[in-house]
């Protein structure tokens, strides 16, 4: 009996010890799993932040590298018939042009090649034919301290009749030279000021401001492949060297007495540039607190009953996962909001608030393909303000800007939620009308025309009467792409202007057989 009692007593103790050990193992195993989950969550959050940072840096560089010379040319051109305008890098790459699709390409004009080879001097006017149009052109060099920083390619259209008489080129040159030289001087001043600003712009300040505006980002640093700091939100780190092997081994470190999570990215975040890596430091205090709470829970649950311990561990586990999920959702919302702001800036026209030309052309392509695939209607209306140049000449360019803003609002008030309206260029506005036949498109275009005509623009002490000419066309089976539909609408717009302006003209190709007169 005694031996049995001892056996039972020892068995109970053994089971109690086993239970405590088992519970402790389970508790610490649970702690380890949750810690790894938190670490994975922190890695995921850090990756989202890195994507946001690189998108912002790319947007910063895009904005930094863009010079708005086109508006300057429009403002200063007086009555010059500018045929072509480009700004070239010294290697011939086009960085600014009135033709958006050639930006980033290398200029291949024969006259430019002669100039670069020294057969034709810089800064002198010459006459040539470009796209079957006679022009007076110049390759104007931009130099800063004798360093060639850019080249302005400017071509002014010359009436063909003006060149048929003897000595006409000299007359044209003498007549236009002063205006063109003034324009070139203004462009040169703008470019030099822009280059000066860009050279003095400090990306460290940009990163520092980015870090200051974020709640949990502590530091952003860019290093080269040797570990030397190239750029950092902390200017004191520039030029210092980091041990990359050591950094890869340990992700959570102490910085100035606070826990931080350190992520070292590869070159993919810089467009595949493996010579640069980004170091991101984010505040790891919330994650560290969760880890400490899990550890405390593991120690407590190892000395209490199994069911209660499991219940508490399960509740803490869910709480930790919920907190981690909420933190992830908050960061994802923040990234989405900032990404949306950047995308919206890249798609809208700064003056009118309408979609810009690039996004408008994307929507034209999408709507054309959708309509072609499902056999639906889609129409295009091209709106052009009549005598807009006279408004600028008589009332000033600020008045012209106000006219564009108010007219854009009037057009928006006339279209449906499913329609798209964007500024194509200058005073030309394009309206995309999905699911709309040519008859309905004409009704909408007339509404736009009447609304513009019936709402004169008030600017300072002046009342400016504005009218518009509108050309419309729609998708048909013979169209291969949206450019053909747009071209027909543009031709109809030309007819509207030719026949007196302030009217809507439907493309003759889009009219039904019984509707032969576009001005009926």
C-alpha positions in Angstrom: 0.0 0.0 0.0 2.8 2.3 0.9 4.5 1.7 -2.4 1.3 2.3 -4.2 0.8 5.7 -2.4 4.3 6.7 -3.2 3.8 5.7 -6.8 0.6 7.7 -7.0 2.2 10.7 -5.3 5.2 10.5 -7.6 2.9 10.1 -10.6 1.0 13.2 -9.7 4.2 15.2 -9.2 5.5 13.8 -12.4 2.3 14.7 -14.3 2.4 18.2 -12.7 5.9 18.7 -13.7 5.1 17.3 -17.1 2.1 19.6 -17.3 4.2 22.6 -16.4 7.0 21.7 -18.7 4.5 21.0 -21.5 2.6 24.2 -20.9 5.9 26.1 -20.8 7.0 24.6 -24.0 3.6 25.3 -25.6 3.7 28.8 -24.2 7.2 29.6 -25.4 6.5 27.9 -28.8 3.5 30.1 -29.1 5.6 33.1 -28.2 8.2 32.2 -30.8 5.5 31.7 -33.5 3.9 35.1 -32.8 7.2 36.9 -32.7 8.0 35.5 -36.2 4.5 36.6 -37.3 5.1 40.1 -36.0 8.5 40.2 -37.7 7.0 39.1 -41.0 4.3 41.7 -40.5 7.0 44.3 -39.8 8.9 43.2 -43.0 5.7 43.5 -45.0 5.0 47.0 -43.6 8.6 48.1 -44.3 8.3 46.9 -47.9 5.1 48.9 -48.4 6.9 52.0 -46.9 9.9 51.4 -49.2 7.6 51.3 -52.2 6.0 54.5 -51.1 9.4 56.2 -50.6 10.8 55.1 -54.0 7.6 56.2 -55.7 7.9 59.6 -54.0 11.6 59.9 -54.9 10.8 59.0 -58.5 8.0 61.6 -58.5 10.4 64.1 -56.9 13.0 63.4 -59.6 10.4 63.7 -62.4 9.2 67.0 -61.1 12.8 68.2 -60.5 13.8 67.4 -64.1 10.8 69.1 -65.8 11.1 72.6 -67.0 7.8 74.2 -68.1 9.3 76.1 -71.1 6.2 75.6 -73.3 4.1 78.1 -71.3 7.0 80.6 -71.5 7.1 80.1 -75.3 3.4 80.6 -75.6 3.5 83.8 -73.4 6.5 85.3 -75.2 5.8 84.3 -78.8 3.7 87.4 -79.6 2.3 86.7 -83.1 5.2 84.4 -84.2 4.0 81.3 -86.0 6.1 78.9 -84.1 6.4 75.7 -86.1 8.6 73.6 -83.8 10.2 74.1 -80.4 12.5 71.7 -78.5 15.0 71.9 -75.7 17.9 69.4 -76.2 20.5 68.1 -73.8 24.1 68.5 -75.0 24.1 64.9 -76.3 21.0 65.5 -78.4 18.4 64.0 -76.1 15.1 65.9 -76.2 14.1 66.9 -72.7 11.3 69.4 -73.5 9.2 69.7 -76.7 5.9 70.9 -78.0 5.5 67.3 -79.2 5.2 65.1 -76.1 5.8 61.8 -77.8 9.4 62.7 -78.7 10.5 63.7 -75.2 13.4 61.4 -74.2 14.4 60.5 -77.7 17.5 61.7 -79.6 17.0 64.5 -82.1 17.9 63.2 -85.6 17.3 66.3 -87.8 19.9 66.6 -90.6 20.4 70.3 -89.9 21.1 69.4 -86.2 23.7 66.8 -87.3 25.4 69.4 -89.5 25.4 71.9 -86.5 26.9 69.3 -84.1 29.5 68.4 -86.7 30.5 72.0 -87.0 29.4 72.4 -90.6 26.7 74.9 -89.5 27.4 77.4 -86.7 25.4 77.6 -83.5 23.2 80.7 -82.9 22.7 81.7 -86.5 19.4 81.7 -88.4 18.9 79.5 -91.4 16.1 78.6 -93.7 15.0 75.1 -94.5 11.9 72.9 -95.3 10.5 70.9 -92.4 7.5 68.6 -93.1 7.0 70.4 -96.4 6.7 73.8 -94.6 9.3 76.6 -95.1 10.7 77.7 -91.7 13.3 80.0 -90.4 15.2 78.0 -87.7 18.0 78.4 -85.2 20.0 76.1 -82.9 20.6 78.4 -79.9 23.2 77.2 -77.4 22.7 77.6 -73.7 26.0 78.0 -71.8 26.8 78.4 -68.2 30.5 79.5 -67.6 31.4 78.3 -71.1 29.8 74.9 -70.4 27.2 73.8 -73.0 24.2 72.8 -70.9 21.5 72.7 -73.5 20.4 73.6 -77.0 17.2 75.4 -78.1 15.8 74.2 -81.4 13.3 76.9 -82.6 11.6 77.0 -86.0 9.2 79.8 -87.0 6.9 79.2 -90.0 7.5 81.5 -92.9 4.8 82.2 -95.5 5.8 80.4 -98.7 4.8 83.5 -100.7 7.3 85.6 -98.8 10.2 83.6 -100.1 9.3 83.7 -103.8 10.8 87.2 -104.3 14.4 88.0 -104.5 16.0 88.9 -101.1 12.9 87.6 -99.3 14.9 85.6 -96.8 16.8 88.7 -95.7 13.6 90.6 -95.3 12.0 87.9 -93.2 15.1 87.6 -91.1 15.3 91.4 -90.5 11.5 91.5 -89.7 11.5 88.6 -87.3 15.0 88.6 -85.9 14.4 90.9 -82.9 11.2 89.1 -81.7 12.9 85.7 -82.0 16.1 86.9 -80.2 14.0 88.3 -77.4 12.1 85.0 -77.1 15.4 83.1 -77.1 16.9 85.3 -74.4 13.8 84.7 -72.2 14.1 81.0 -72.8 17.8 81.1 -72.0 17.1 83.0 -68.7 14.4 80.5 -67.7 16.6 77.5 -68.4 19.6 79.0 -66.5 17.4 79.8 -63.5 15.9 76.3 -63.6 19.3 74.6 -63.8 20.6 76.8 -61.0 17.6 75.8 -58.9 18.0 72.1 -59.8 21.7 72.1 -59.0 21.0 73.7 -55.6 18.1 71.5 -54.8 19.1 69.1 -52.0 17.5 65.6 -52.0 18.7 65.3 -48.3 16.2 68.0 -47.5 13.5 66.2 -49.4 14.2 62.9 -47.5 14.3 64.8 -44.2 11.0 66.4 -44.9 9.6 63.0 -45.9 10.8 61.5 -42.6 9.4 64.4 -40.6 6.0 64.0 -42.1 5.8 60.3 -41.3 4.8 58.9 -37.9 6.9 55.8 -37.7 9.8 56.4 -40.2 13.0 57.4 -38.4 15.6 57.5 -41.2 16.0 57.0 -45.0 19.6 56.4 -46.2 21.0 55.4 -49.6 24.4 53.7 -49.8 26.6 52.4 -52.6 27.8 48.9 -52.9 30.8 49.5 -50.7 28.5 50.6 -47.8 29.3 54.3 -48.1 26.4 56.7 -47.5 25.5 58.6 -50.6 22.2 60.3 -49.5 20.5 60.3 -46.2 17.7 62.2 -44.3 20.3 62.5 -41.6 23.0 64.7 -43.3 25.6 63.8 -40.6 25.7 60.3 -42.0 26.8 61.3 -45.5 30.2 59.8 -46.4 30.2 57.3 -43.5 30.7 53.6 -44.1 28.5 50.8 -42.9 29.3 47.1 -42.5 26.8 45.5 -44.9 27.4 42.0 -43.6 26.7 43.0 -40.1 23.6 44.9 -41.1 22.2 41.9 -42.9 22.6 39.7 -39.8 20.6 41.8 -37.4 17.4 43.6 -38.3 16.2 44.9 -34.9 18.7 47.2 -33.3 18.9 49.9 -30.6 19.3 53.4 -31.9 19.6 56.2 -29.3 17.9 54.0 -26.7 14.9 53.0 -28.8 14.2 49.9 -30.7 14.2 50.3 -34.5 13.6 47.9 -37.4 16.3 48.1 -40.1 15.6 47.0 -43.7 18.4 46.8 -46.3 16.9 46.6 -49.8 18.6 45.5 -53.0 19.0 47.6 -56.2 15.6 46.7 -57.6 14.0 49.7 -55.8 16.2 52.0 -57.9 15.1 50.5 -61.2 17.6 47.7 -61.1 20.6 49.8 -60.1 22.6 47.2 -58.0 25.2 49.8 -57.1 22.8 51.5 -54.7 20.8 50.2 -51.8 18.3 51.8 -49.4 18.4 51.5 -45.7 15.1 52.1 -44.0 14.7 52.6 -40.2 11.2 52.5 -38.7 10.1 52.7 -35.1 9.9 49.1 -33.7 8.5 50.1 -30.3 5.0 48.9 -31.0 6.3 45.6 -32.3 8.7 45.3 -29.4 6.0 46.0 -26.9 3.9 43.3 -28.5 6.9 40.9 -28.2 7.4 41.8 -24.5 3.7 41.2 -23.8 3.9 37.8 -25.5 6.9 36.9 -23.4 5.2 37.9 -20.2 2.1 35.9 -21.2 4.3 32.8 -21.9 5.8 33.1 -18.4 2.5 33.6 -16.7 0.7 30.8 -18.5 3.4 28.3 -17.6 2.4 28.4 -13.9 -1.4 28.5 -14.2 -4.0 25.9 -15.2 -3.8 24.5 -18.7 -7.3 25.6 -19.8 -6.9 29.1 -18.4 -3.4 29.4 -19.8 -4.6 28.2 -23.3 -7.6 30.6 -23.1 -5.3 33.6 -22.2 -2.7 32.6 -24.8 -5.4 32.4 -27.4 -6.9 35.7 -26.4 -3.5 37.4 -26.5 -2.7 35.8 -29.8 -5.8 37.1 -31.3 -5.2 40.5 -29.8 -1.7 40.6 -31.1 -2.8 39.6 -34.6 -5.6 42.1 -34.5 -3.2 44.9 -33.5 -0.7 43.8 -36.2 -3.5 43.7 -38.8 -4.8 47.2 -37.8 -1.3 48.6 -38.0 -0.9 47.0 -41.5 -4.2 48.4 -42.6 -3.3 51.8 -41.4 0.0 51.8 -43.2 -1.7 50.4 -46.4 -4.3 53.2 -46.3 -1.5 55.8 -45.9 0.4 54.3 -48.8 -2.7 54.2 -51.0 -3.6 57.8 -50.1 -0.1 59.1 -51.0 0.0 57.0 -54.1 -3.4 58.3 -55.2 -2.2 61.9 -54.6 0.9 61.3 -56.8 -1.2 59.6 -59.5 -3.8 62.4 -59.5 -1.0 65.0 -59.9 0.4 63.2 -62.9 -3.0 62.9 -64.6 -4.5 66.4 -64.2 -3.9 69.7 -65.9 -2.7 72.3 -63.4 -4.6 75.3 -64.9 -8.0 73.8 -65.6 -8.2 70.8 -63.3 -9.2 68.7 -66.3 -7.4 65.5 -67.2 -4.1 66.2 -69.0 -3.3 65.1 -72.5 -1.3 62.0 -71.5 -4.1 60.6 -69.4 -6.8 61.7 -72.0 -5.0 59.7 -74.7 -4.8 56.7 -72.4 -8.6 56.9 -71.9 -9.2 57.4 -75.6 -7.2 54.1 -76.2 -9.2 52.3 -73.5 -12.6 53.5 -74.6 -11.8 52.7 -78.2 -10.8 49.2 -77.4 -13.8 48.6 -75.1 -16.2 49.9 -77.7 -14.6 47.9 -80.4 -14.7 44.7 -78.4 -18.3 44.9 -77.2 -19.7 46.7 -80.3 -20.7 49.8 -78.4 -20.8 53.4 -79.5 -18.2 56.0 -78.5 -18.0 59.6 -79.7 -15.4 62.3 -79.5 -16.0 66.0 -79.3 -13.1 68.5 -79.9 -13.9 71.9 -78.4 -11.8 74.9 -79.4 -12.3 78.5 -78.1 -12.9 81.0 -80.9 -10.4 83.9 -81.2 -8.6 82.8 -78.0 -5.4 84.6 -79.1 -7.3 87.9 -79.3 -8.5 87.4 -75.7 -4.9 87.0 -74.6 -3.8 90.0 -76.7 -6.7 92.3 -75.6 -7.0 91.3 -71.9 -3.7 89.6 -71.1 -2.7 86.0 -70.5 -4.1 86.0 -66.9 -7.5 86.7 -68.4 -7.0 83.9 -70.9 -6.2 81.5 -68.0 -9.4 82.6 -66.3 -11.4 82.0 -69.5 -9.9 78.5 -69.7 -10.8 77.7 -66.1 -14.4 78.9 -66.3 -15.0 77.3 -69.7 -13.7 74.0 -68.3 -16.2 74.3 -65.4 -19.0 75.0 -67.9 -18.1 71.9 -70.0 -17.9 69.7 -66.9 -21.5 70.9 -66.0 -22.8 69.7 -69.4 -21.4 66.2 -69.4 -22.3 63.0 -67.6 -20.5 61.2 -64.9 -19.4 58.5 -67.3 -17.9 61.0 -69.8 -14.2 62.2 -69.8 -13.0 65.7 -70.5 -9.4 66.8 -70.8 -7.3 69.6 -72.0 -5.6 68.5 -75.2 -3.4 71.5 -75.6 -3.7 75.3 -75.5 -7.4 76.2 -75.7 -8.4 72.8 -77.2 -10.5 70.6 -75.0 -11.5 67.0 -75.8 -14.6 65.3 -74.5 -14.9 61.5 -74.7 -18.5 60.2 -74.8 -18.8 56.5 -74.1 -22.0 54.6 -75.0 -23.0 57.6 -77.1 -24.2 57.7 -80.7 -23.5 60.6 -83.0 -27.0 62.1 -82.6 -26.7 62.2 -78.8 -23.2 63.5 -79.1 -24.4 66.4 -81.2 -27.0 67.2 -78.6 -24.4 67.3 -75.9 -22.0 69.3 -78.0 -24.7 71.9 -78.7 -25.4 72.1 -75.0 -21.7 72.8 -74.4 -21.6 75.4 -77.1 -24.7 77.2 -75.9 -23.5 77.1 -72.2 -20.2 78.7 -73.1 -21.8 81.3 -75.3 -24.4 82.2 -72.6 -21.9 82.6 -69.8 -19.5 85.5 -70.5 -16.4 85.5 -68.3 -15.9 88.3 -65.8 -12.3 89.2 -65.3 -11.5 92.2 -63.1 -13.5 95.1 -64.7 -14.0 93.4 -68.1 -16.7 91.1 -69.4 -15.3 88.7 -72.0 -17.7 87.1 -74.4 -16.5 83.6 -75.3 -17.7 81.3 -78.1 -16.6 77.9 -79.2 -16.4 75.7 -82.3 -16.9 72.0 -81.8 -16.2 69.1 -84.1 -17.5 65.6 -83.4 -17.2 62.1 -84.8 -17.8 58.6 -83.6 -16.4 55.1 -83.8 -17.3 53.0 -87.0 -16.2 49.6 -88.2 -13.6 50.9 -90.6 -11.6 52.7 -87.9 -8.4 50.9 -86.9 -7.6 53.1 -83.9 -8.9 56.1 -82.0 -6.5 58.4 -83.9 -8.8 58.1 -87.0 -11.9 59.0 -84.9 -10.0 61.9 -83.4 -8.7 63.1 -86.8 -12.3 63.2 -88.2 -13.5 65.2 -85.2 -10.6 67.6 -85.7 -11.4 68.0 -89.4 -15.0 68.8 -88.4 -13.7 71.4 -86.0 -11.7 72.9 -88.8 -14.9 73.2 -90.9 -16.7 74.8 -88.0 -14.1 77.5 -87.8 -13.9 77.9 -91.6 -17.7 78.4 -91.8 -18.0 81.2 -89.2 -17.2 79.6 -85.8 -19.5 79.3 -82.8 -21.1 76.1 -84.2 -21.1 72.4 -83.9 -20.1 70.3 -87.0 -20.4 66.5 -87.2 -17.8 64.8 -89.3 -19.3 64.1 -92.8 -18.1 60.5 -92.5 -20.0 60.0 -89.3 -23.3 61.5 -90.7 -26.1 59.2 -91.7 -26.9 59.1 -95.5 -29.8 61.5 -95.1 -27.7 64.0 -93.1 -25.4 65.3 -95.8 -25.1 68.9 -94.7 -22.9 69.2 -91.5 -24.2 72.8 -91.0 -27.9 72.0 -91.4 
